[in-house]
């Protein structure tokens, strides 16, 4: 399968990479947020005067991360221009364009990030999150190599649910599992060590090139790795602010819910 992809650098990586690299997925159209996203990528929508992408990148930079790979798609030039104008040469950013954003899901965007992520220590983030920056500090400080952030609340069919065993290990992560069995919802921020990302891209190669599962969620790959002995420790961040932003109503509610300290 040879789908279109374009890679560009705003500041090329130099030599060996040390520490954690942030992989930010920002290709989606966010059609449920129209008209807000009719002419603006979701990650560039503003809450409290800052875009969602800027809030995440500022949190990552404050935590010491300087290496970024951003997978774009819908209105990608706006994202590239915003990052360049906002951060200049202060960080290293590689843009990877998912030209098939209309027909693929986030698993394919993650697949395209393979040259930046495979075998590396990475922090994987959805680009459209609104959350307390302390969550980034906690996940980077966690003693475990592979960590998935979780929030506890009443669950329905739409959430990416996480099921754990008595020892606290993840046994299932999906939207289809019973809400009554789930410990909570995956927030959409994961830290992965090099051994995990190596196994992840081996699995993604099978899923993309042989099974053609480009229009699924990347958590399916996480699920398939569990029987192979690769899983996450869970970091519960329910006590810190986070907010789903899937609809126009969500955005209106976020303006009221976000703590004044985060504005």
Secondary structure, DSSP 8 states (H G I E B T S, - for coil): ----EEEEESS---SS--S-EEEEEE----GGGTTTTSSS-GGG-EETTEEHHHHHHHHHHHTT--EEEEEE-TTHHHHHHHHHHHHTTSSEEEEEEETTTTT--HHHHHHHTHHHHTTS-EEEEETT-EE-THHHHHHHH-SSSSEEEEE-S---SSS-EEEE-TTS-EEEEESSS-GGG-SEEEEEEEEE-HHHHHHHHHHHHHHHHTS--TTS-THHHHHHHHTTT---EEEE-TTS-EE---SHHHHHHHHHHS-GGG-
